[in-house]
Amino acid sequence: MRRLAISAGRQRGPNWSRKKRRAPGTIDILLLGSGGREHALAAKLAASPRCGRPYIAPGNGGTVAVGENVALDESDPAAVAGFARETGC
């Protein structure tokens, strides 16, 4: 069984790297929310071979293990659209 060490304040998942390029045929995903449902959705999305990098905004302590938490106000459409354009989500 694989164990993940999660420290408080960590903002990136265990497989995340800024230099990591998306594999052909995968797509980066931005998931909005911070609850348990979002954690379950992010975990399933991250397990998919077609998922590139999962971003969760604003996310929670559990979503750190499956993707990257992003400090976005989910109720600000301009900020969400800008982040999506910037990252290619």
All heavy atoms as an XYZ file, in Angstrom:
644
protein
N       0.834     -1.169      0.000
C       0.000      0.000      0.000
C       0.884      1.239      0.000
O       1.827      1.335      0.769
C      -0.899     -0.019      1.224
C      -1.662      1.260      1.412
S      -2.551      1.274      2.954
C      -4.180      1.200      2.324
N       0.594      2.180     -0.865
C       1.368      3.403     -0.969
C       0.841      4.437      0.019
O      -0.345      4.641      0.135
C       1.250      3.945     -2.379
C       2.209      5.045     -2.662
C       2.172      5.364     -4.099
N       1.476      6.638     -4.232
C       1.346      7.287     -5.350
N       1.794      6.784     -6.444
N       0.721      8.435     -5.384
N       1.744      5.083      0.730
C       1.337      6.112      1.692
C       1.779      7.468      1.182
O       2.848      7.601      0.602
C       1.974      5.853      3.041
C       1.452      4.619      3.683
C       2.095      4.433      5.006
N       1.622      3.178      5.556
C       1.360      3.000      6.817
N       1.526      3.973      7.651
N       0.941      1.844      7.242
N       0.951      8.450      1.426
C       1.276      9.809      1.034
C       1.540     10.636      2.281
O       0.775     10.587      3.224
C       0.112     10.448      0.265
C      -0.271      9.775     -1.032
C      -1.495     10.447     -1.613
C       0.867      9.854     -2.021
N       2.619     11.358      2.268
C       2.916     12.264      3.371
C       2.438     13.646      2.984
O       2.885     14.211      1.997
C       4.417     12.280      3.642
N       1.507     14.188      3.754
C       0.951     15.503      3.461
C       1.288     16.427      4.621
O       0.922     16.159      5.750
C      -0.569     15.423      3.263
C      -0.888     14.492      2.099
C      -1.152     16.802      3.028
C      -2.353     14.210      1.945
N       1.977     17.507      4.313
C       2.294     18.468      5.361
C       1.330     19.635      5.274
O       0.796     19.947      4.221
C       3.734     18.959      5.195
O       3.886     19.614      3.963
N       1.106     20.287      6.375
C       0.195     21.428      6.409
C       0.743     22.541      5.530
O       1.925     22.836      5.529
C       0.030     21.915      7.836
N      -0.131     23.149      4.757
C       0.267     24.258      3.907
C       0.814     23.855      2.552
O       1.107     24.697      1.732
N       0.941     22.605      2.293
C       1.452     22.152      1.005
C       0.436     22.464     -0.081
O      -0.742     22.221      0.091
C       1.717     20.660      1.079
C       2.389     20.132     -0.134
C       2.810     18.716      0.123
N       2.823     18.044     -1.141
C       2.858     16.773     -1.279
N       2.883     15.994     -0.251
N       2.869     16.237     -2.467
N       0.873     22.958     -1.198
C      -0.049     23.414     -2.234
C      -0.006     22.582     -3.512
O      -0.651     22.919     -4.466
C       0.247     24.876     -2.591
C      -0.070     25.825     -1.460
C      -1.535     25.828     -1.111
O      -2.390     25.969     -1.969
N      -1.847     25.637      0.147
N       0.745     21.520     -3.522
C       0.836     20.720     -4.744
C       0.700     19.251     -4.419
O       1.144     18.793     -3.389
C       2.170     20.967     -5.429
C       2.278     22.382     -5.912
C       3.562     22.592     -6.655
N       3.634     23.959     -7.114
C       4.248     24.926     -6.487
N       4.876     24.684     -5.377
N       4.260     26.138     -6.965
N       0.109     18.504     -5.332
C      -0.033     17.068     -5.175
C       1.297     16.361     -5.352
O       2.279     16.953     -5.807
N       1.375     15.073     -5.035
C       2.643     14.356     -5.058
C       3.224     14.165     -6.451
O       4.430     13.998     -6.588
C       2.293     13.007     -4.431
C       0.837     12.859     -4.641
C       0.268     14.248     -4.594
N       2.419     14.198     -7.481
C       2.919     13.961     -8.835
C       3.009     15.238     -9.662
O       3.182     15.188    -10.859
C       2.023     12.956     -9.557
C       2.018     11.628     -8.871
O       3.047     11.194     -8.365
N       0.877     10.988     -8.813
N       2.882     16.390     -9.013
C       2.836     17.649     -9.729
C       4.233     18.211     -9.908
O       5.065     18.157     -9.030
C       1.981     18.644     -8.961
C       1.750     19.889     -9.711
C       0.747     20.118    -10.596
C       2.525     21.081     -9.668
N       0.834     21.380    -11.096
C       1.939     21.991    -10.546
C       3.646     21.459     -8.991
C       2.433     23.263    -10.749
C       4.141     22.729     -9.205
C       3.535     23.615    -10.062
N       4.487     18.749    -11.066
C       5.751     19.418    -11.323
C       5.490     20.556    -12.287
O       4.792     20.394    -13.279
C       6.756     18.445    -11.938
O       7.849     19.150    -12.473
N       6.035     21.725    -12.003
C       5.815     22.878    -12.868
C       6.371     22.623    -14.273
O       5.859     23.131    -15.256
C       6.470     24.101    -12.256
C       5.840     25.368    -12.697
C       6.381     26.540    -11.926
N       5.716     26.824    -10.687
C       4.515     27.371    -10.567
N       3.824     27.651    -11.631
N       4.002     27.627     -9.397
N       7.421     21.813    -14.382
C       8.036     21.535    -15.671
C       7.383     20.361    -16.395
O       7.702     20.086    -17.529
C       9.520     21.255    -15.483
C      10.279     22.454    -14.989
C      11.732     22.131    -14.808
C      12.455     23.352    -14.273
N      13.861     23.096    -14.059
N       6.476     19.685    -15.718
C       5.840     18.513    -16.314
C       4.992     18.923    -17.512
O       4.167     19.818    -17.424
C       4.954     17.829    -15.262
C       4.259     16.604    -15.760
C       3.413     16.018    -14.641
C       2.611     14.858    -15.143
N       1.718     14.353    -14.118
N       5.209     18.284    -18.620
C       4.399     18.562    -19.806
C       3.262     17.571    -19.885
O       3.382     16.437    -19.473
C       5.254     18.469    -21.059
C       6.317     19.529    -21.069
C       6.794     19.761    -22.458
N       7.757     20.833    -22.417
C       7.627     21.939    -23.099
N       6.585     22.104    -23.867
N       8.530     22.869    -23.034
N       2.191     18.045    -20.443
C       1.017     17.206    -20.589
C       1.292     16.116    -21.623
O       1.819     16.375    -22.686
C      -0.142     18.081    -21.068
C      -1.449     17.542    -20.742
C      -2.577     18.425    -21.174
N      -2.279     19.830    -21.172
C      -2.985     20.714    -21.844
N      -3.991     20.331    -22.572
N      -2.689     21.981    -21.812
N       0.931     14.901    -21.289
C       1.087     13.787    -22.221
C       0.071     13.938    -23.353
O      -1.008     14.500    -23.145
C       0.876     12.464    -21.500
N       0.387     13.470    -24.539
C      -0.559     13.559    -25.649
C      -1.873     12.858    -25.298
O      -1.874     11.782    -24.709
C       0.148     12.840    -26.793
C       1.581     12.821    -26.421
C       1.637     12.838    -24.927
N      -2.971     13.493    -25.638
C      -4.276     12.900    -25.389
C      -4.835     13.155    -24.005
O      -5.888     12.653    -23.656
N      -4.128     13.958    -23.181
C      -4.642     14.273    -21.849
C      -5.118     15.718    -21.810
O      -4.777     16.523    -22.671
C      -3.575     14.073    -20.760
O      -2.496     14.971    -20.991
C      -3.093     12.641    -20.707
N      -5.883     16.033    -20.795
C      -6.414     17.382    -20.658
C      -6.293     17.819    -19.195
O      -6.533     17.032    -18.282
C      -7.878     17.450    -21.136
C      -8.391     18.875    -21.126
C      -8.769     16.538    -20.334
C      -9.703     19.056    -21.866
N      -5.865     19.064    -18.983
C      -5.830     19.632    -17.646
C      -7.253     20.030    -17.271
O      -8.023     20.500    -18.107
C      -4.920     20.859    -17.591
C      -3.461     20.507    -17.777
O      -3.121     19.322    -17.675
O      -2.667     21.420    -18.026
N      -7.603     19.850    -15.994
C      -8.973     20.082    -15.547
C      -8.976     21.047    -14.374
O      -8.177     20.902    -13.443
C      -9.634     18.750    -15.136
C      -9.718     17.840    -16.339
C     -11.006     18.976    -14.528
C     -10.133     16.429    -16.025
N      -9.880     22.028    -14.414
C     -10.090     22.949    -13.303
C     -11.428     22.609    -12.665
O     -12.467     22.677    -13.315
C     -10.096     24.402    -13.783
C     -10.456     25.471    -12.749
C      -9.461     25.454    -11.590
C     -10.490     26.844    -13.396
N     -11.395     22.210    -11.408
C     -12.588     21.833    -10.657
C     -12.829     22.905     -9.598
O     -11.930     23.229     -8.823
C     -12.369     20.473     -9.997
C     -13.498     19.884     -9.192
C     -14.710     19.611    -10.087
C     -13.046     18.597     -8.539
N     -14.031     23.490     -9.586
C     -14.356     24.555     -8.648
C     -15.092     24.007     -7.437
O     -16.078     23.294     -7.594
C     -15.218     25.626     -9.330
C     -14.602     26.301    -10.540
C     -15.604     27.260    -11.164
C     -13.338     27.027    -10.161
N     -14.616     24.335     -6.247
C     -15.273     23.924     -5.014
C     -14.262     23.562     -3.945
O     -13.072     23.446     -4.196
N     -14.786     23.359     -2.728
C     -13.879     23.078     -1.618
C     -14.413     22.017     -0.660
O     -13.887     21.858      0.432
C     -13.615     24.364     -0.826
O     -14.827     24.867     -0.286
N     -15.412     21.288     -1.061
C     -16.019     20.315     -0.153
C     -15.612     18.882     -0.410
O     -14.711     18.594     -1.206
N     -16.306     17.993      0.252
C     -16.039     16.561      0.117
C     -16.392     16.031     -1.261
O     -15.731     15.127     -1.770
N     -17.446     16.560     -1.870
C     -17.801     16.121     -3.232
C     -16.693     16.451     -4.217
O     -16.365     15.654     -5.100
C     -19.097     16.789     -3.681
C     -20.302     16.246     -2.992
C     -21.564     16.866     -3.568
N     -22.550     16.859     -2.511
C     -23.217     17.910     -2.097
N     -23.040     19.070     -2.670
N     -24.087     17.807     -1.131
N     -16.137     17.654     -4.063
C     -15.045     18.057     -4.953
C     -13.816     17.171     -4.748
O     -13.118     16.841     -5.714
C     -14.685     19.527     -4.726
C     -15.720     20.482     -5.257
C     -16.948     20.615     -4.366
O     -16.889     20.226     -3.192
O     -17.972     21.103     -4.854
N     -13.564     16.767     -3.515
C     -12.449     15.872     -3.248
C     -12.673     14.526     -3.943
O     -11.769     13.985     -4.585
C     -12.269     15.665     -1.747
C     -11.173     14.707     -1.429
N     -11.421     13.415     -1.033
C      -9.832     14.837     -1.471
C     -10.261     12.794     -0.839
N      -9.292     13.635     -1.101
N     -13.884     13.988     -3.839
C     -14.197     12.708     -4.489
C     -14.093     12.827     -6.002
O     -13.533     11.940     -6.670
C     -15.586     12.238     -4.082
N     -14.613     13.906     -6.572
C     -14.524     14.114     -8.023
C     -13.067     14.261     -8.462
O     -12.657     13.678     -9.471
C     -15.303     15.365     -8.433
C     -16.808     15.225     -8.462
C     -17.461     16.600     -8.596
C     -17.233     14.333     -9.612
N     -12.286     15.046     -7.720
C     -10.878     15.247     -8.076
C     -10.103     13.936     -8.021
O      -9.261     13.669     -8.886
C     -10.244     16.276     -7.140
N     -10.385     13.099     -7.027
C      -9.691     11.817     -6.916
C     -10.005     10.927     -8.114
O      -9.112     10.281     -8.677
C     -10.069     11.115     -5.616
N     -11.261     10.875     -8.521
C     -11.643     10.053     -9.682
C     -11.070     10.618    -10.976
O     -10.607      9.872    -11.837
C     -13.168      9.937     -9.788
C     -13.764      9.003     -8.778
C     -13.272      7.599     -9.031
C     -13.886      6.609     -8.074
N     -13.427      5.268     -8.300
N     -11.108     11.943    -11.119
C     -10.543     12.563    -12.322
C      -9.039     12.305    -12.407
O      -8.515     11.974    -13.473
C     -10.808     14.063    -12.317
C     -12.247     14.485    -12.580
C     -12.418     15.973    -12.305
C     -12.666     14.155    -13.999
N      -8.328     12.452    -11.290
C      -6.878     12.250    -11.283
C      -6.508     10.811    -11.608
O      -5.439     10.546    -12.156
C      -6.301     12.643     -9.927
N      -7.386      9.868    -11.295
C      -7.111      8.454    -11.576
C      -7.292      8.111    -13.049
O      -6.840      7.067    -13.503
C      -8.024      7.568    -10.733
N      -7.931      8.992    -13.805
C      -8.176      8.734    -15.225
C      -6.891      8.904    -16.033
O      -6.156      9.874    -15.837
C      -9.228      9.699    -15.759
O      -9.296      9.616    -17.166
N      -6.617      8.011    -16.963
C      -5.424      8.165    -17.802
C      -5.524      9.361    -18.748
O      -4.524      9.809    -19.278
C      -5.360      6.852    -18.582
C      -6.709      6.259    -18.491
C      -7.335      6.776    -17.244
N      -6.712      9.909    -18.941
C      -6.890     11.056    -19.840
C      -6.738     12.386    -19.125
O      -6.751     13.435    -19.749
C      -8.261     10.982    -20.498
C      -8.379      9.695    -21.294
C      -9.199      9.740    -22.528
N      -9.075     10.929    -23.305
C     -10.096     11.489    -23.937
N     -11.285     10.956    -23.884
N      -9.923     12.571    -24.651
N      -6.589     12.350    -17.794
C      -6.460     13.579    -17.006
C      -4.995     13.999    -16.952
O      -4.130     13.215    -16.577
C      -7.008     13.367    -15.596
S      -6.895     14.832    -14.560
N      -4.720     15.235    -17.333
C      -3.374     15.792    -17.213
C      -3.131     16.233    -15.784
O      -2.851     15.437    -14.906
N      -3.277     17.531    -15.530
C      -3.133     18.074    -14.184
C      -4.493     18.500    -13.666
O      -5.148     19.320    -14.286
C      -2.238     19.299    -14.195
C      -0.800     18.970    -14.242
C      -0.012     20.239    -14.005
N       0.902     20.367    -15.126
C       1.557     21.449    -15.434
N       1.401     22.538    -14.751
N       2.378     21.472    -16.440
N      -4.921     17.995    -12.535
C      -6.158     18.496    -11.938
C      -5.870     19.704    -11.038
O      -5.006     19.635    -10.171
C      -6.684     17.322    -11.121
C      -5.495     16.470    -10.849
C      -4.478     16.761    -11.912
N      -6.553     20.802    -11.302
C      -6.479     21.987    -10.461
C      -7.801     22.074     -9.705
O      -8.863     21.889    -10.290
C      -6.322     23.254    -11.302
C      -5.044     23.316    -12.103
C      -5.034     22.998    -13.460
C      -3.858     23.725    -11.513
C      -3.871     23.083    -14.204
C      -2.687     23.804    -12.257
C      -2.706     23.487    -13.593
O      -1.549     23.564    -14.323
N      -7.753     22.371     -8.404
C      -8.962     22.497     -7.601
C      -8.956     23.882     -6.970
O      -7.987     24.268     -6.307
C      -9.047     21.411     -6.508
C      -8.944     20.009     -7.125
C     -10.367     21.519     -5.764
C      -7.606     19.396     -7.049
N     -10.016     24.651     -7.196
C     -10.094     26.011     -6.675
C     -11.339     26.178     -5.824
O     -12.421     25.911     -6.308
C     -10.116     27.010     -7.828
N     -11.264     26.574     -4.599
C     -10.049     26.779     -3.825
C      -9.498     25.494     -3.221
O      -8.380     25.477     -2.728
C     -10.495     27.738     -2.723
C     -11.925     27.447     -2.515
C     -12.445     27.029     -3.876
N     -10.258     24.415     -3.254
C      -9.764     23.142     -2.728
C      -9.824     23.073     -1.212
O     -10.347     23.963     -0.549
N      -9.299     21.993     -0.656
C      -9.245     21.799      0.793
C      -8.024     20.943      1.125
O      -7.248     20.598      0.238
C     -10.546     21.171      1.318
C     -10.840     19.810      0.728
O      -9.952     18.991      0.545
N     -12.102     19.551      0.434
N      -7.877     20.601      2.375
C      -6.715     19.821      2.804
C      -6.607     18.467      2.129
O      -5.521     17.973      1.866
N      -7.728     17.839      1.818
C      -7.713     16.525      1.180
C      -7.413     16.573     -0.303
O      -6.828     15.645     -0.856
N      -7.792     17.657     -0.963
C      -7.573     17.738     -2.410
C      -6.112     17.968     -2.768
O      -5.720     17.758     -3.909
C      -8.445     18.843     -3.043
O      -8.150     20.091     -2.421
C      -9.915     18.520     -2.913
N      -5.307     18.360     -1.793
C      -3.867     18.557     -2.039
C      -3.219     17.255     -2.503
O      -2.301     17.261     -3.309
C      -3.185     19.075     -0.751
C      -1.686     19.089     -0.892
C      -3.681     20.462     -0.432
N      -3.727     16.133     -2.025
C      -3.128     14.842     -2.352
C      -3.436     14.388     -3.768
O      -2.752     13.516     -4.293
C      -3.614     13.779     -1.370
N      -4.441     14.963     -4.410
C      -4.834     14.481     -5.740
C      -4.625     15.505     -6.845
O      -4.743     15.173     -8.025
C      -6.306     14.004     -5.761
C      -6.473     12.786     -4.889
C      -7.256     15.102     -5.348
N      -4.321     16.734     -6.499
C      -4.124     17.768     -7.512
C      -3.478     18.984     -6.903
O      -2.877     18.918     -5.833
N      -3.620     20.106     -7.573
C      -3.053     21.356     -7.087
C      -4.173     22.283     -6.652
O      -5.062     22.605     -7.438
C      -2.233     22.039     -8.182
C      -1.649     23.349     -7.718
C      -0.897     24.095     -8.792
O      -0.779     23.582     -9.915
O      -0.422     25.199     -8.504
N      -4.139     22.709     -5.394
C      -5.088     23.710     -4.924
C      -4.674     25.069     -5.471
O      -3.500     25.423     -5.455
C      -5.117     23.765     -3.397
C      -5.848     22.585     -2.802
O      -6.480     21.810     -3.499
N      -5.763     22.448     -1.502
N      -5.661     25.812     -5.967
C      -5.408     27.119     -6.555
C      -6.190     28.152     -5.768
O      -7.384     27.965     -5.525
C      -5.850     27.144     -8.040
C      -5.571     28.485     -8.655
C      -5.179     26.041     -8.821
N      -5.545     29.245     -5.393
C      -6.199     30.299     -4.629
C      -7.006     31.188     -5.564
O      -6.572     32.261     -5.968
C      -5.173     31.113     -3.866
N      -8.180     30.718     -5.954
C      -9.095     31.467     -6.813
C     -10.409     31.653     -6.093
O     -10.853     30.756     -5.373
C      -9.394     30.686     -8.095
C      -8.437     30.751     -9.255
C      -8.930     29.867    -10.386
C      -8.248     32.151     -9.754
N     -11.048     32.787     -6.323
C     -12.404     32.989     -5.821
C     -13.343     32.380     -6.851
O     -13.473     32.898     -7.959
C     -12.682     34.483     -5.635
C     -14.068     34.761     -5.104
O     -14.777     33.800     -4.727
O     -14.445     35.945     -5.065
N     -13.971     31.281     -6.490
C     -14.822     30.563     -7.435
C     -16.038     31.365     -7.876
O     -16.658     31.043     -8.883
C     -15.256     29.227     -6.851
C     -16.040     29.373     -5.567
C     -16.199     28.078     -4.827
O     -15.237     27.652     -4.186
O     -17.293     27.502     -4.909
N     -16.367     32.437     -7.155
C     -17.503     33.274     -7.537
C     -17.084     34.453     -8.409
O     -17.907     35.305     -8.722
C     -18.238     33.776     -6.288
O     -17.372     34.582     -5.511
N     -15.818     34.504     -8.812
C     -15.318     35.572     -9.691
C     -15.051     34.987    -11.079
O     -13.988     34.415    -11.334
C     -14.036     36.165     -9.103
C     -13.469     37.303     -9.929
O     -14.099     37.716    -10.928
O     -12.382     37.799     -9.568
N     -16.018     35.123    -12.006
C     -15.869     34.513    -13.331
C     -14.644     35.007    -14.104
O     -14.022     34.241    -14.830
C     -17.152     34.891    -14.068
C     -18.089     35.390    -13.048
C     -17.293     35.801    -11.866
N     -14.281     36.276    -13.942
C     -13.124     36.807    -14.667
C     -11.833     36.137    -14.204
O     -10.970     35.799    -15.019
C     -13.035     38.318    -14.489
N     -11.695     35.927    -12.898
C     -10.492     35.270    -12.368
C     -10.430     33.813    -12.814
O      -9.366     33.316    -13.180
C     -10.469     35.357    -10.846
N     -11.566     33.127    -12.796
C     -11.616     31.723    -13.216
C     -11.265     31.615    -14.696
O     -10.447     30.779    -15.094
C     -12.997     31.107    -12.924
C     -13.115     29.728    -13.532
C     -13.244     31.048    -11.422
N     -11.849     32.485    -15.522
C     -11.570     32.452    -16.959
C     -10.103     32.792    -17.245
O      -9.466     32.170    -18.104
C     -12.490     33.414    -17.696
N      -9.556     33.760    -16.516
C      -8.157     34.123    -16.699
C      -7.220     32.978    -16.347
O      -6.255     32.712    -17.067
N      -7.497     32.293    -15.251
C      -6.665     31.148    -14.862
C      -6.770     30.037    -15.908
O      -5.776     29.417    -16.280
C      -7.086     30.624    -13.496
C      -6.295     29.413    -13.067
C      -5.041     29.567    -12.513
C      -6.794     28.144    -13.237
C      -4.296     28.465    -12.138
C      -6.061     27.025    -12.866
C      -4.807     27.193    -12.307
N      -7.974     29.783    -16.380
C      -8.170     28.729    -17.380
C      -7.421     29.063    -18.675
O      -6.798     28.191    -19.276
C      -9.661     28.540    -17.659
N      -7.445     30.325    -19.085
C      -6.703     30.726    -20.286
C      -5.209     30.583    -20.074
O      -4.489     30.117    -20.946
C      -7.034     32.167    -20.641
C      -8.095     32.302    -21.677
C      -8.239     33.742    -22.144
N      -9.570     34.197    -21.762
C      -9.860     35.012    -20.781
N      -8.910     35.556    -20.047
N     -11.097     35.342    -20.512
N      -4.734     30.997    -18.906
C      -3.307     30.969    -18.585
C      -2.750     29.549    -18.549
O      -1.636     29.311    -19.006
C      -3.088     31.654    -17.240
C      -1.665     31.754    -16.807
C      -1.557     32.408    -15.436
O      -2.095     33.524    -15.280
O      -0.955     31.803    -14.546
N      -3.510     28.615    -17.999
C      -3.029     27.256    -17.842
C      -3.451     26.315    -18.966
O      -2.955     25.212    -19.064
C      -3.514     26.651    -16.525
O      -4.946     26.659    -16.505
C      -2.959     27.393    -15.339
N      -4.390     26.740    -19.785
C      -4.855     25.894    -20.877
C      -5.892     24.856    -20.453
O      -6.061     23.842    -21.099
N      -6.576     25.123    -19.348
C      -7.626     24.209    -18.880
C      -8.847     24.307    -19.765
O      -9.192     25.299    -20.266
C      -8.042     24.536    -17.452
S      -6.822     24.085    -16.226
